[in-house]
Structure formats: structure tokens, C-alpha cells
Amino acid sequence: MASTENTELSEQEIAFQARIDRGEKIEPKDWMPDAYRRSLIRQIGQHAHSEIVGQLPEGNWITRAPTLERKANLLAKVQDEAGHGLYLYCAAETLGITRDEMFEMLHNGKMKYSSIFNYPTLTWADMGAVGWLVDGAAIMNQVPLQRTSYGPYARAMVRICKEESFHQRQGFHIMMTMSNGSGEQKRMAQDALNRFWYPALMMFGPSDKDSVHSAQSMAWKIKMNSNDELRQKFVDETVPQAEYLGLTIPDDQLSLDSDTGHYRFSEPDWEEFHQVINGNGPCNEERLNARIKAWDDGAWVREGMMAHANKRSAKKQVAVG
Amino acid sequence: MSASNEWPLWEIFIRGQHGMSHRHVGSLHAPDAERAIKNARDVYTRRNEGVSLWVVEAKHISASSPSDKGPLYDPAKDKIYRHPTFYDIPDEVGKM
């Protein structure tokens, strides 16, 4: 009996993999292996949390932006990030997890967000470096995910990618202005690059040889490129941009390999990466506390609005009856 | 976990500027229809995506099941005479 069940299951799994291999999209009501569902919830949830927590380091500078225009730009970017978080939470919800469950797992540490947001944003130049490098790295991760196998996730990524290229450009624009500014401004820009370069490289995840989820996720097309492939692509695109700015990438080993056309570069400090992922980065506690406080402080508003809506709909029912 | 306290889920449809039908763009949570429209405006129309919004509470949408795909849609496949290219019309007749 049990063996018949197993055979049936594996037949279903074979058919499922065949659909993915043919490039078909998997939709919420379609059959899917539990592990596919769980991996997607973890990945989309983590991505959604990163968008929401990612607002915090930039929110820090909205009231201190140097001009009204920069302030409006930054506000629009942070508002986009809230929107991107919402698109992604909705995509994850189609897999059978609730929004509240995801928040609870973020708040109790069972779900993660990108390690990059646990670094502080110390000067205005950091807004330039974050847009240029952090959003640049995020875009590189996200563009291939527009073709991911899970329909709702792919559709969310299409919207996100369409909106996000302005984020990187506004960051580069800040870096351009500062690199062409006074000596002090140029030093600030260089300092921001120094601090964000390696954390940005870490955003692609551990080296392929140490990456735990890769092979299965690639077969399922919920991961489209390997971590090292994307990291290399990011370095290749970013180094000439830094040269244009007249800034120096903080890596003595950086050199162009004329045979391959790719840059050779130093790996980030993976021990630091694991420390930050596991809660010991410079701002982990601050970020999570801000997030939990916002959720707790908003509870009475959420409950009040729901109670009001229920009361009004009850009144309507009475009137109709 | 207090899933029962969550605001209900709404599906959002937008009609763009050029006379196309309303099109599904995503979903969001809101306590009622009025708030769903306000939230949809913030979440889904930040870049002039549309000129009209529909919001429908998700529980009111009935959907066909993936297992009905065959019976529902396969019959259309062998009715190629429903397409204009099925009918050969000589060139001399001109544009038709």
C-alpha cells in the first residue's frame, strides 16, 4: 500500500518537473511538491521581509536629505519598497501562509531578511552607495527571477524590476554629484563605497561550493543563476562605473583578467556574513526592534479599522433585511 | 497567531488609459472596499498605471480548477475553422 503511494507521488513529481522543464508556469491551485512550496515560502517571504526592513536604513535620511528634490526622490524610493514588499507578501500568501504568520516569523527570527540591511547608514553618501550598489545587486538577482517557474512570484518580479531601475540610477546620481563635489564630499563618497562594497558582494549569498539550497532550486527554476555567476556579473558591471566616478574599489587584488574578460576580485569575509545573518551584525537588533515596534504600535489602528468596517457592514445588512 | 484578525484579501483590477478592459494586477489586504480602493491607489498606481480601479473581495471570486483544463479548453483545439486562416480565398478577390 505504502509503496503504491510512493510510486504515485514520484509520478506526480516527475510530471511536475516536466512542466517546469517545458517552461510552463506553476499556478497557486496546481499540484506542487511540499518541498517546492516550502522553499518558495522561505524565498519569497525572505525577499518580502528584505523590502520592508530595507526601508529602515533609508528612512533614517528622509528628514535630512540635502535638497527638497533628493528628499522627494528618496521618499518615492522608500514608498516603492513598501509596495514591493506588499506584492511579494501577496505572492507568498497564494502558497497557503498568512501575512500574520510571516510577520510573526520575521519578528521571532525564524525567517530572515537580507544581511545588507544590518549595516548602518552613517552619512548622506550612504544613500548614494545603497542605491547604486545595494539596489544594483538586488536588480541583478531579480531580473532573472522574472522567468521563475511560480506564476505569482514571476509576475511580482516583473512589476518590481520595472520600478526598481530608478532606485539604482538615483543612487548613482547622488554618487556622481558627490564625487564631483568638494574634497570633503568626494571623501564621503569613497568612504561609503568602502563600507558597502563587501556587504554588497555578500548579497549574492555564499560561494556556490557552500550554498545549501542551490541545486534543487535551480532544477525548479526558483533560482536561475548561481551565486558566484551573479556576483561576477555585478563586479564586471560595477568596476567601470566606479572608475567613471573616480572612486577606488577597496580591493588590492582587483584586476581585469584579459583572457576571460572578467575581473578577479577578493571574496568577502564569509565569517562576517554568517555573523550578520545569525543576528550579530551592527544593526540587527535595532532593525528588528523598529519593525516589531511599528507592528505593535499599529495594532490598535488595524483592529479599529476592522471593527469599524464590521459595524458598518452589519448596519447595511440590517437596512437591507 | 491571530489569522482571524487579518484584514480580508482583495483582488485589484485596473483599466489603463487606452480603452482596454480592466486587468488583474495583484491583491492586497483592507478592512473594506473603500479602503481597498485607497490602498490600491497607493500600491498599484504610483506611475500612472490606470484611470479606473475595481476591487473584489477574493472570497467572492469563483475560479475554474486546474483539473478541468482538458474538458474546458481542449475542445477548442480541433475547431480550426473558427479562425479566418482556415478559409483559402484567392488573391484576386483582394483584401478580406
Interface residues (C-beta under 8 A of the other chain):
Chain A: E27 K29 D30 W31 A76 Q79 D80 G83 L86 Y87 C90 E93 T98 R99 D100 E101 E104 R155 A156 R159 E163 R302 E303 M305 M306 H308 A309 R312 S313
Chain B: M1 S2 A3 N5 E6 W7 L9 V25 G26 S27 L28 H29 P31 D32 R35 D42 V43 Y44 R46 R47 A63 S65 P66
